[in-house]
Amino acid sequence: MIIITEPSGQERQDGKRPDGLTLISWHGGRLLVWDVTVVSPLAASYVDRAATDAGTVADMTATRKTEKYSTLSSAYRFEPIAVENLGVFSFTTLNFISQLCRRICVHTGDVRETLYVFQRSSIMLQCFNSVLLHDTLPVDLSDL
């Protein structure tokens, strides 16, 4: 699959662009466009909703992301990739990743592709969380 990251010409009215675009059609002749969001369910603005069910915040974020990109041309298929920083994927993200992994398995013949994708995702989340943790530390260690 040929991919362009942060494709130009796909800007929303606020000037922001999606994270990626395929150059080969994904489904029904439409190109795949995606945007990734990692959200913390521990943020004060989300903690009440997060307490109800795992993945609630990721699902809410995916819905909001879909609404933001609703003005994209019908030539594109938009997929929000929404993940909570504690590791929970949105329902739509899980469906998309499952479909993507099935397609990869067909081409590679390796039934472990889904496992590999989730392992890579887990490592990326750990790196993301380490950056978040690092950014909360004081710059001057003498403040400790």
PyMOL CGO cylinders between C-alpha atoms (Angstrom):
from pymol import cmd
from pymol.cgo import CYLINDER

trace = [
    CYLINDER, 0.00, 0.00, 0.00, 1.41, 3.38, -0.97, 0.3, 1, 1, 1, 1, 1, 1,
    CYLINDER, 1.41, 3.38, -0.97, 0.92, 6.03, 1.72, 0.3, 1, 1, 1, 1, 1, 1,
    CYLINDER, 0.92, 6.03, 1.72, 1.35, 9.79, 1.94, 0.3, 1, 1, 1, 1, 1, 1,
    CYLINDER, 1.35, 9.79, 1.94, 1.67, 11.25, 5.43, 0.3, 1, 1, 1, 1, 1, 1,
    CYLINDER, 1.67, 11.25, 5.43, 0.00, 14.59, 6.17, 0.3, 1, 1, 1, 1, 1, 1,
    CYLINDER, 0.00, 14.59, 6.17, -1.30, 14.95, 2.59, 0.3, 1, 1, 1, 1, 1, 1,
    CYLINDER, -1.30, 14.95, 2.59, -1.70, 18.45, 1.20, 0.3, 1, 1, 1, 1, 1, 1,
    CYLINDER, -1.70, 18.45, 1.20, -4.98, 19.40, -0.44, 0.3, 1, 1, 1, 1, 1, 1,
    CYLINDER, -4.98, 19.40, -0.44, -7.01, 17.64, 2.27, 0.3, 1, 1, 1, 1, 1, 1,
    CYLINDER, -7.01, 17.64, 2.27, -7.20, 20.59, 4.66, 0.3, 1, 1, 1, 1, 1, 1,
    CYLINDER, -7.20, 20.59, 4.66, -10.29, 21.29, 6.70, 0.3, 1, 1, 1, 1, 1, 1,
    CYLINDER, -10.29, 21.29, 6.70, -11.61, 24.83, 7.04, 0.3, 1, 1, 1, 1, 1, 1,
    CYLINDER, -11.61, 24.83, 7.04, -9.31, 25.37, 10.05, 0.3, 1, 1, 1, 1, 1, 1,
    CYLINDER, -9.31, 25.37, 10.05, -6.23, 24.46, 7.95, 0.3, 1, 1, 1, 1, 1, 1,
    CYLINDER, -6.23, 24.46, 7.95, -5.55, 21.13, 9.68, 0.3, 1, 1, 1, 1, 1, 1,
    CYLINDER, -5.55, 21.13, 9.68, -4.86, 18.01, 7.62, 0.3, 1, 1, 1, 1, 1, 1,
    CYLINDER, -4.86, 18.01, 7.62, -5.36, 14.30, 8.22, 0.3, 1, 1, 1, 1, 1, 1,
    CYLINDER, -5.36, 14.30, 8.22, -2.36, 12.18, 9.24, 0.3, 1, 1, 1, 1, 1, 1,
    CYLINDER, -2.36, 12.18, 9.24, -2.28, 9.99, 6.14, 0.3, 1, 1, 1, 1, 1, 1,
    CYLINDER, -2.28, 9.99, 6.14, -3.71, 9.04, 2.77, 0.3, 1, 1, 1, 1, 1, 1,
    CYLINDER, -3.71, 9.04, 2.77, -3.38, 5.90, 0.67, 0.3, 1, 1, 1, 1, 1, 1,
    CYLINDER, -3.38, 5.90, 0.67, -2.70, 6.22, -3.05, 0.3, 1, 1, 1, 1, 1, 1,
    CYLINDER, -2.70, 6.22, -3.05, -4.42, 2.92, -3.79, 0.3, 1, 1, 1, 1, 1, 1,
    CYLINDER, -4.42, 2.92, -3.79, -8.19, 2.68, -3.30, 0.3, 1, 1, 1, 1, 1, 1,
    CYLINDER, -8.19, 2.68, -3.30, -9.30, 1.15, -0.04, 0.3, 1, 1, 1, 1, 1, 1,
    CYLINDER, -9.30, 1.15, -0.04, -12.94, 0.27, -0.63, 0.3, 1, 1, 1, 1, 1, 1,
    CYLINDER, -12.94, 0.27, -0.63, -15.39, 1.07, -3.39, 0.3, 1, 1, 1, 1, 1, 1,
    CYLINDER, -15.39, 1.07, -3.39, -12.76, 2.99, -5.36, 0.3, 1, 1, 1, 1, 1, 1,
    CYLINDER, -12.76, 2.99, -5.36, -12.25, 5.50, -2.53, 0.3, 1, 1, 1, 1, 1, 1,
    CYLINDER, -12.25, 5.50, -2.53, -8.86, 6.40, -1.08, 0.3, 1, 1, 1, 1, 1, 1,
    CYLINDER, -8.86, 6.40, -1.08, -8.36, 5.89, 2.64, 0.3, 1, 1, 1, 1, 1, 1,
    CYLINDER, -8.36, 5.89, 2.64, -7.70, 8.95, 4.80, 0.3, 1, 1, 1, 1, 1, 1,
    CYLINDER, -7.70, 8.95, 4.80, -7.01, 8.66, 8.53, 0.3, 1, 1, 1, 1, 1, 1,
    CYLINDER, -7.01, 8.66, 8.53, -6.25, 10.82, 11.52, 0.3, 1, 1, 1, 1, 1, 1,
    CYLINDER, -6.25, 10.82, 11.52, -4.82, 9.55, 14.81, 0.3, 1, 1, 1, 1, 1, 1,
    CYLINDER, -4.82, 9.55, 14.81, -5.77, 10.84, 18.25, 0.3, 1, 1, 1, 1, 1, 1,
    CYLINDER, -5.77, 10.84, 18.25, -4.40, 9.65, 21.59, 0.3, 1, 1, 1, 1, 1, 1,
    CYLINDER, -4.40, 9.65, 21.59, -6.53, 10.87, 24.47, 0.3, 1, 1, 1, 1, 1, 1,
    CYLINDER, -6.53, 10.87, 24.47, -6.16, 10.54, 28.24, 0.3, 1, 1, 1, 1, 1, 1,
    CYLINDER, -6.16, 10.54, 28.24, -9.24, 9.29, 30.07, 0.3, 1, 1, 1, 1, 1, 1,
    CYLINDER, -9.24, 9.29, 30.07, -7.65, 10.64, 33.26, 0.3, 1, 1, 1, 1, 1, 1,
    CYLINDER, -7.65, 10.64, 33.26, -7.98, 14.26, 32.12, 0.3, 1, 1, 1, 1, 1, 1,
    CYLINDER, -7.98, 14.26, 32.12, -10.35, 16.24, 34.33, 0.3, 1, 1, 1, 1, 1, 1,
    CYLINDER, -10.35, 16.24, 34.33, -12.68, 16.87, 31.37, 0.3, 1, 1, 1, 1, 1, 1,
    CYLINDER, -12.68, 16.87, 31.37, -13.07, 13.13, 30.66, 0.3, 1, 1, 1, 1, 1, 1,
    CYLINDER, -13.07, 13.13, 30.66, -12.79, 11.35, 33.99, 0.3, 1, 1, 1, 1, 1, 1,
    CYLINDER, -12.79, 11.35, 33.99, -16.57, 11.24, 34.66, 0.3, 1, 1, 1, 1, 1, 1,
    CYLINDER, -16.57, 11.24, 34.66, -17.27, 9.66, 31.26, 0.3, 1, 1, 1, 1, 1, 1,
    CYLINDER, -17.27, 9.66, 31.26, -14.27, 7.33, 31.52, 0.3, 1, 1, 1, 1, 1, 1,
    CYLINDER, -14.27, 7.33, 31.52, -15.58, 5.96, 34.81, 0.3, 1, 1, 1, 1, 1, 1,
    CYLINDER, -15.58, 5.96, 34.81, -18.67, 4.53, 33.09, 0.3, 1, 1, 1, 1, 1, 1,
    CYLINDER, -18.67, 4.53, 33.09, -16.97, 2.13, 30.68, 0.3, 1, 1, 1, 1, 1, 1,
    CYLINDER, -16.97, 2.13, 30.68, -13.54, 1.43, 29.17, 0.3, 1, 1, 1, 1, 1, 1,
    CYLINDER, -13.54, 1.43, 29.17, -13.24, 2.99, 25.74, 0.3, 1, 1, 1, 1, 1, 1,
    CYLINDER, -13.24, 2.99, 25.74, -15.95, 5.61, 26.22, 0.3, 1, 1, 1, 1, 1, 1,
    CYLINDER, -15.95, 5.61, 26.22, -13.49, 8.46, 25.81, 0.3, 1, 1, 1, 1, 1, 1,
    CYLINDER, -13.49, 8.46, 25.81, -11.86, 6.86, 22.75, 0.3, 1, 1, 1, 1, 1, 1,
    CYLINDER, -11.86, 6.86, 22.75, -15.29, 6.33, 21.15, 0.3, 1, 1, 1, 1, 1, 1,
    CYLINDER, -15.29, 6.33, 21.15, -16.29, 9.93, 21.89, 0.3, 1, 1, 1, 1, 1, 1,
    CYLINDER, -16.29, 9.93, 21.89, -13.03, 11.19, 20.40, 0.3, 1, 1, 1, 1, 1, 1,
    CYLINDER, -13.03, 11.19, 20.40, -13.45, 9.06, 17.26, 0.3, 1, 1, 1, 1, 1, 1,
    CYLINDER, -13.45, 9.06, 17.26, -16.95, 10.45, 16.75, 0.3, 1, 1, 1, 1, 1, 1,
    CYLINDER, -16.95, 10.45, 16.75, -15.71, 14.02, 17.17, 0.3, 1, 1, 1, 1, 1, 1,
    CYLINDER, -15.71, 14.02, 17.17, -12.86, 13.36, 14.70, 0.3, 1, 1, 1, 1, 1, 1,
    CYLINDER, -12.86, 13.36, 14.70, -15.29, 11.94, 12.13, 0.3, 1, 1, 1, 1, 1, 1,
    CYLINDER, -15.29, 11.94, 12.13, -17.45, 15.06, 12.45, 0.3, 1, 1, 1, 1, 1, 1,
    CYLINDER, -17.45, 15.06, 12.45, -14.41, 17.30, 11.90, 0.3, 1, 1, 1, 1, 1, 1,
    CYLINDER, -14.41, 17.30, 11.90, -13.58, 15.55, 8.64, 0.3, 1, 1, 1, 1, 1, 1,
    CYLINDER, -13.58, 15.55, 8.64, -17.18, 15.24, 7.41, 0.3, 1, 1, 1, 1, 1, 1,
    CYLINDER, -17.18, 15.24, 7.41, -16.50, 17.86, 4.71, 0.3, 1, 1, 1, 1, 1, 1,
    CYLINDER, -16.50, 17.86, 4.71, -13.96, 15.66, 2.91, 0.3, 1, 1, 1, 1, 1, 1,
    CYLINDER, -13.96, 15.66, 2.91, -14.87, 14.71, -0.63, 0.3, 1, 1, 1, 1, 1, 1,
    CYLINDER, -14.87, 14.71, -0.63, -16.82, 11.50, -1.19, 0.3, 1, 1, 1, 1, 1, 1,
    CYLINDER, -16.82, 11.50, -1.19, -13.72, 10.28, -3.09, 0.3, 1, 1, 1, 1, 1, 1,
    CYLINDER, -13.72, 10.28, -3.09, -12.21, 9.52, 0.33, 0.3, 1, 1, 1, 1, 1, 1,
    CYLINDER, -12.21, 9.52, 0.33, -13.01, 7.06, 3.08, 0.3, 1, 1, 1, 1, 1, 1,
    CYLINDER, -13.01, 7.06, 3.08, -12.15, 8.63, 6.46, 0.3, 1, 1, 1, 1, 1, 1,
    CYLINDER, -12.15, 8.63, 6.46, -11.13, 6.44, 9.41, 0.3, 1, 1, 1, 1, 1, 1,
    CYLINDER, -11.13, 6.44, 9.41, -10.53, 7.96, 12.84, 0.3, 1, 1, 1, 1, 1, 1,
    CYLINDER, -10.53, 7.96, 12.84, -7.84, 6.15, 14.83, 0.3, 1, 1, 1, 1, 1, 1,
    CYLINDER, -7.84, 6.15, 14.83, -8.67, 6.94, 18.47, 0.3, 1, 1, 1, 1, 1, 1,
    CYLINDER, -8.67, 6.94, 18.47, -6.78, 5.36, 21.35, 0.3, 1, 1, 1, 1, 1, 1,
    CYLINDER, -6.78, 5.36, 21.35, -6.80, 6.06, 25.05, 0.3, 1, 1, 1, 1, 1, 1,
    CYLINDER, -6.80, 6.06, 25.05, -3.28, 6.46, 26.42, 0.3, 1, 1, 1, 1, 1, 1,
    CYLINDER, -3.28, 6.46, 26.42, -4.02, 3.60, 28.83, 0.3, 1, 1, 1, 1, 1, 1,
    CYLINDER, -4.02, 3.60, 28.83, -4.34, 1.26, 25.83, 0.3, 1, 1, 1, 1, 1, 1,
    CYLINDER, -4.34, 1.26, 25.83, -8.05, 1.12, 24.97, 0.3, 1, 1, 1, 1, 1, 1,
    CYLINDER, -8.05, 1.12, 24.97, -8.98, 1.53, 21.29, 0.3, 1, 1, 1, 1, 1, 1,
    CYLINDER, -8.98, 1.53, 21.29, -12.26, 3.01, 20.07, 0.3, 1, 1, 1, 1, 1, 1,
    CYLINDER, -12.26, 3.01, 20.07, -14.80, 0.56, 18.64, 0.3, 1, 1, 1, 1, 1, 1,
    CYLINDER, -14.80, 0.56, 18.64, -14.35, 1.95, 15.11, 0.3, 1, 1, 1, 1, 1, 1,
    CYLINDER, -14.35, 1.95, 15.11, -10.56, 1.75, 15.42, 0.3, 1, 1, 1, 1, 1, 1,
    CYLINDER, -10.56, 1.75, 15.42, -10.73, -1.91, 16.44, 0.3, 1, 1, 1, 1, 1, 1,
    CYLINDER, -10.73, -1.91, 16.44, -12.99, -2.67, 13.47, 0.3, 1, 1, 1, 1, 1, 1,
    CYLINDER, -12.99, -2.67, 13.47, -10.66, -0.84, 11.09, 0.3, 1, 1, 1, 1, 1, 1,
    CYLINDER, -10.66, -0.84, 11.09, -7.52, -2.53, 12.42, 0.3, 1, 1, 1, 1, 1, 1,
    CYLINDER, -7.52, -2.53, 12.42, -9.21, -5.93, 12.19, 0.3, 1, 1, 1, 1, 1, 1,
    CYLINDER, -9.21, -5.93, 12.19, -10.16, -5.30, 8.57, 0.3, 1, 1, 1, 1, 1, 1,
    CYLINDER, -10.16, -5.30, 8.57, -6.68, -4.00, 7.76, 0.3, 1, 1, 1, 1, 1, 1,
    CYLINDER, -6.68, -4.00, 7.76, -5.02, -7.03, 9.37, 0.3, 1, 1, 1, 1, 1, 1,
    CYLINDER, -5.02, -7.03, 9.37, -7.28, -9.44, 7.49, 0.3, 1, 1, 1, 1, 1, 1,
    CYLINDER, -7.28, -9.44, 7.49, -6.19, -7.81, 4.23, 0.3, 1, 1, 1, 1, 1, 1,
    CYLINDER, -6.19, -7.81, 4.23, -2.53, -8.00, 5.23, 0.3, 1, 1, 1, 1, 1, 1,
    CYLINDER, -2.53, -8.00, 5.23, -2.91, -11.69, 6.20, 0.3, 1, 1, 1, 1, 1, 1,
    CYLINDER, -2.91, -11.69, 6.20, -4.36, -12.47, 2.77, 0.3, 1, 1, 1, 1, 1, 1,
    CYLINDER, -4.36, -12.47, 2.77, -1.27, -11.02, 1.09, 0.3, 1, 1, 1, 1, 1, 1,
    CYLINDER, -1.27, -11.02, 1.09, 1.40, -12.30, 3.47, 0.3, 1, 1, 1, 1, 1, 1,
    CYLINDER, 1.40, -12.30, 3.47, -0.15, -15.59, 4.50, 0.3, 1, 1, 1, 1, 1, 1,
    CYLINDER, -0.15, -15.59, 4.50, 0.94, -14.87, 8.10, 0.3, 1, 1, 1, 1, 1, 1,
    CYLINDER, 0.94, -14.87, 8.10, -1.99, -15.17, 10.52, 0.3, 1, 1, 1, 1, 1, 1,
    CYLINDER, -1.99, -15.17, 10.52, 0.06, -13.35, 13.19, 0.3, 1, 1, 1, 1, 1, 1,
    CYLINDER, 0.06, -13.35, 13.19, -0.22, -9.97, 11.46, 0.3, 1, 1, 1, 1, 1, 1,
    CYLINDER, -0.22, -9.97, 11.46, -2.93, -8.79, 13.88, 0.3, 1, 1, 1, 1, 1, 1,
    CYLINDER, -2.93, -8.79, 13.88, -0.68, -9.65, 16.81, 0.3, 1, 1, 1, 1, 1, 1,
    CYLINDER, -0.68, -9.65, 16.81, 2.18, -7.69, 15.23, 0.3, 1, 1, 1, 1, 1, 1,
    CYLINDER, 2.18, -7.69, 15.23, 0.02, -4.61, 14.68, 0.3, 1, 1, 1, 1, 1, 1,
    CYLINDER, 0.02, -4.61, 14.68, -1.16, -4.57, 18.30, 0.3, 1, 1, 1, 1, 1, 1,
    CYLINDER, -1.16, -4.57, 18.30, 2.40, -5.14, 19.58, 0.3, 1, 1, 1, 1, 1, 1,
    CYLINDER, 2.40, -5.14, 19.58, 3.63, -2.17, 17.54, 0.3, 1, 1, 1, 1, 1, 1,
    CYLINDER, 3.63, -2.17, 17.54, 0.71, -0.06, 18.76, 0.3, 1, 1, 1, 1, 1, 1,
    CYLINDER, 0.71, -0.06, 18.76, 1.49, -0.98, 22.35, 0.3, 1, 1, 1, 1, 1, 1,
    CYLINDER, 1.49, -0.98, 22.35, 5.12, 0.09, 21.94, 0.3, 1, 1, 1, 1, 1, 1,
    CYLINDER, 5.12, 0.09, 21.94, 4.07, 3.39, 20.37, 0.3, 1, 1, 1, 1, 1, 1,
    CYLINDER, 4.07, 3.39, 20.37, 1.69, 4.07, 23.27, 0.3, 1, 1, 1, 1, 1, 1,
    CYLINDER, 1.69, 4.07, 23.27, 4.44, 3.32, 25.78, 0.3, 1, 1, 1, 1, 1, 1,
    CYLINDER, 4.44, 3.32, 25.78, 6.73, 5.79, 24.00, 0.3, 1, 1, 1, 1, 1, 1,
    CYLINDER, 6.73, 5.79, 24.00, 3.95, 8.38, 23.93, 0.3, 1, 1, 1, 1, 1, 1,
    CYLINDER, 3.95, 8.38, 23.93, 3.28, 7.91, 27.64, 0.3, 1, 1, 1, 1, 1, 1,
    CYLINDER, 3.28, 7.91, 27.64, 6.99, 8.22, 28.47, 0.3, 1, 1, 1, 1, 1, 1,
    CYLINDER, 6.99, 8.22, 28.47, 7.06, 11.59, 26.68, 0.3, 1, 1, 1, 1, 1, 1,
    CYLINDER, 7.06, 11.59, 26.68, 3.97, 12.70, 28.62, 0.3, 1, 1, 1, 1, 1, 1,
    CYLINDER, 3.97, 12.70, 28.62, 5.57, 11.63, 31.89, 0.3, 1, 1, 1, 1, 1, 1,
    CYLINDER, 5.57, 11.63, 31.89, 8.84, 13.33, 31.00, 0.3, 1, 1, 1, 1, 1, 1,
    CYLINDER, 8.84, 13.33, 31.00, 7.01, 16.56, 30.20, 0.3, 1, 1, 1, 1, 1, 1,
    CYLINDER, 7.01, 16.56, 30.20, 5.47, 16.61, 33.69, 0.3, 1, 1, 1, 1, 1, 1,
    CYLINDER, 5.47, 16.61, 33.69, 8.88, 16.55, 35.41, 0.3, 1, 1, 1, 1, 1, 1,
    CYLINDER, 8.88, 16.55, 35.41, 10.45, 19.83, 36.52, 0.3, 1, 1, 1, 1, 1, 1,
    CYLINDER, 10.45, 19.83, 36.52, 13.13, 21.19, 34.22, 0.3, 1, 1, 1, 1, 1, 1,
    CYLINDER, 13.13, 21.19, 34.22, 15.42, 22.00, 37.13, 0.3, 1, 1, 1, 1, 1, 1,
    CYLINDER, 15.42, 22.00, 37.13, 16.14, 18.81, 39.09, 0.3, 1, 1, 1, 1, 1, 1,
    CYLINDER, 16.14, 18.81, 39.09, 17.08, 20.89, 42.15, 0.3, 1, 1, 1, 1, 1, 1,
    CYLINDER, 17.08, 20.89, 42.15, 13.31, 21.54, 42.50, 0.3, 1, 1, 1, 1, 1, 1,
    CYLINDER, 13.31, 21.54, 42.50, 12.89, 17.92, 43.59, 0.3, 1, 1, 1, 1, 1, 1,
]
cmd.load_cgo(trace, "trace")
